[in-house]
Amino acid sequence: MKKFFLVIISTSFSLLYCELLIHASGYRPAEYSWQWAVTDFFNVHPLRIYALSKGVQSKENIYANIDAFGFRYDPADGNQAPSAKSVFLFGDSFVYGHVMNDDQTFPYITQTELRKTGNNTDIVNAGVPGYGLDQTFLYIQEVIKTYHPQTIVWNINTNDIGDSNDACLFASVGGRMTRLPTWLQTLYLQGLVVRKAPSFVRNSYLVNLYLRFLQHGDDRHTIGCTLPDEHTAKINERALEKLRYMFGKLEEEADKEHIQLIYTLLPVEYYFDTSGYSNEVNEMKQYFLLRNELRRYKSRFIDFNELFAKIMFPDVLADRDIAVNNIAYRALFTDNPNVLGETHIDYTSLFLPGETDIIGIRHLNQKGNEILGSMFADLLEPCLIAE
């Protein structure tokens, strides 16, 4: 027992000495500034790293409102609990509706359009900003156990590949896909310090330096899994391997629970910028990688990039050398074929300006959400009728 106390005392003095030494060195602590860890809209989650808080109201529309169950607030239904007959739309900030008001997101508009036709199906916005493939997969599994839904839509974006590398929760170990401990993720550790640790730990120079060292200069980094951004080919290869594993697990569960699964690829601006983004750049390689994998599910896969191109910009469709899927489409929003102009350049009017330099990709603006919501309702309705 005496040795134990001596070890505790010597360790404490060593940590104190390191703390004072770092303080005296002039080290400037890095702020815990990443929004998932420090805003009231997100809580630390032991499996998914972070999750939306429940029952939070915003004074600004950056994150808007979250209902009592942790989903994006629905102005039409308030805090009504989702049911098994609700359609859950999963994805990242594109689904959640970055800087859109609650009634401007495409999931809400999808519900509004469905109700115009007499279909009262509730659409649940289960998008979470920043989520990649790993976190979304775990979230879908969680919702299946809690709500036993009949219909799930996984809305995938090309930036999910990068997010899944940064917040890697699954990796191939010894030829088998393995769930990694959440504590290997530096954002999770940061969240624990900010939300759970006492102030002397949160304000510690030593702790700050340690977390900064683990992050390798990035906001998110999974120890032993995250690859540097320049390793694009390996990152893409790993994402495809994970996607096959996740889809396999979901398909098994869907068959057992009689769940209808639908997969989509959300619209991205660079798909239509054939002059700035050739098929050889990584963004388009990631698109083709995801599209080719999702096409295995044929009738349950919707590529909104192809649909937008087919309907509005057939010249871009030809440039991308894409075989058109046999998906019926009825133009609900307009009969004017030139609604957005005659060239792919007009497609940029559907996206928020000035985001490329900040996050590398642009979100849909209000107009883009409206058109996507109308398209989605038209494609989803026969699936719900068949159900």
Buried (B, 14 or more C-beta within 10 A) or exposed (E): EEEEEEEEEEEEEEEEEBBEEBEEEEBEBEEBEBBBBBEEBBBBBEBBBBBBBEEBEBEEBEBBBBBEBBBBBBEEBEEBEBEEBBBBBBBBBBBBBBBBBBBBBBBBBBBBBBBEEEBEBBBBBBBBBBBBBBBBBBBBBBBBEEBEBBBBBBBBBBBBBBBBBBBBBBBEEEEEBEEBEBEBBBBBBBBBBBBEEEEEEBEBBBBBBBBBEBBEEBBBBBBEBBBEEEEBEEBBEBBBBBBEBBBEBBEEBBEEEEBBBBBBBBBBBBBBBBEEBEEEEBBBBBBBBBBEBBBEEEEBBBBBBBBBBBBBBEEBBEBBEBEEBEBEEEBBEEEEEEEBEEEBEBBBEBBBEEBEEEEEBBBBBBEBBBBBBBBBBBBBBEBBEEE
